[in-house]
Amino acid sequence: MTNHDTEERNTVLYAADVIVFHDSQVLLIKRAYAPFEGHRAIPGGHVDADETSRAAAARELTEETGLTIDPAHLRMVGVYDDPDRDPRGRVVSVAYAIELTELQAIRAGDDAADAMWVDIEQALAGPLAFDHPNILGDAYSLLMDDQL
């Protein structure tokens, strides 16, 4: 047995986030629980063992905001894997984005205390939970480059 085989390894958790744009607004939630309880955040959460990150992003969006989208319409923004991005431990997230042509009704659910449409510029000015300012900025750049 090599030394490599006996090393203790930390678990890496897998998550998905989804940024939803409509006109000059972005959909955010207010977190109901720690960490960042009461802070605005991008909808998202953990990927279940039987699903893809794309499917998880769509599921989490529905659970937290009531908004239902076809996962096939999500555009990948990037992979966010800074070891310190989540104070609960090592979480790697795949972020997706979509631009809606029609405004849809939303409602808070699951671990979201509230769901709201926020002016994009206001959202970019923050504060947002976790590394969500970076994720939102990257998604907004795609939107401005007509890549969504």
N, C-alpha and C positions, 0 to 999 in steps of 0.2 A: 504494500500500500504506500502510495506517495504522500508526501506532506500535503499536497494539494487536495487529496481525497479526505483528509482528516480536518481540514479547515472548517470552522464554523462560518456559515453564510447567512447573511440577512435576507429576509424575504423582501421581494420587490412586488408592490401592488400595482395593478393595471387599472387605469381609469380612462374615461372619455368625457370630453367637454364639447358643447355645441354653442356657437355664436349665431344668433338669428338677427338679421337686419331687416328693417322695413323703412323705406324712405330714409329719413335722417335719424332713425332711432335704432336702438339695440335692446334686445330682451335680456333683462337681468332678474335675478332672484335676490331676496334678502335671506341670509342663512339663519335657520332656526336654532342651530346647535353649534357648539364649539368644534373645532377652532373657528375663529372669526364670526362668532355668533353676532347677529345683527348687521353684519357687513354685506354689502352688495357683492354678487359673484355671478359668474357665467354658469348657467345650468350644466350639470354633469355629475358624474359619480363613477363608482366602480363597475368594471366589466365583469359580468358573470362568467362562470366557467364554460357555459354552453353557447356563448354569443361572441360576435366580433365587436371590435370597438365601435364600428359604424352603427351596428344595431343597438349597442349600449347607449350611444349618444342620443339616438332617437327615443329609446325607452326612457332614459333619464329626463329628457326634455318633456315628454308626456307626463311622467310622474310628478315633476316639479312645477310645471306650468300649465298642464292641460292641453298643450299644443301638440297636435299629431302631424308628423311629416313622414314622407317616404325616405327611408335611409339612403336609397339609391341617389337621391338628389343632394346629399351632403358632399361638400368639397373638403378634402383634407387640408388643414392649415399647417399642421406640423406636429412633431413629437416633442414633448416638454419633459425633460428628465433630469433637471438640476437636483442633485441629491437633497437639497434643503428646501425644495419647493413646498413641502407639506410638513408642518410641525409634528404630525402624528407618526411619521416614518417615511420610508422610501416609496414614493408613488410616481409612476411614469404615466403621463397622460397623452392621449392622441386627441388633438382638437380638430373639430370640423366646423364648417360654416355654411350658411344658406341665406339667400336673400329672398324674402317673400314679396310677391307682387300685390297680394291682398292682405290687409290686416285681419288677423284672427283673434277671437276672444281668448283670454288667458285667465287662469286661476291658480293660486298657490296650492301646492300639495306636497306630500311626502315630507322631505326635510327642509322645505322652503317655507319661511314664515310669510312671504309675500312674493309676488311676481309683478314686474312692471316694465313698461316701455320707457326707456331713458334716452334723451338726446345723446347721440354718439360722442359729440365733443365733451359733454358733461361727464359721460362715462369714462372717456379717456383721461380726463383730469383727475379721476379717482375720488376717494380711495376705493379699491377693489380688493377682495380677499386673494390669498395665495399669490401666484404669479400671473393672475388674470389680467393685469394691465399689459403685460408682454403679449399674452395670447390675443387679447382684443386688438392691440396695435397691429399685430401680424395679420389678423383677419381683415381689419380695416384697410390695410395696404392692398390686400387682394381685391377687396371691394372697389377701391379707388382705381385699380388697374384693370377693372372689368374682367376679373378672373373668377368671379363667383357665378 
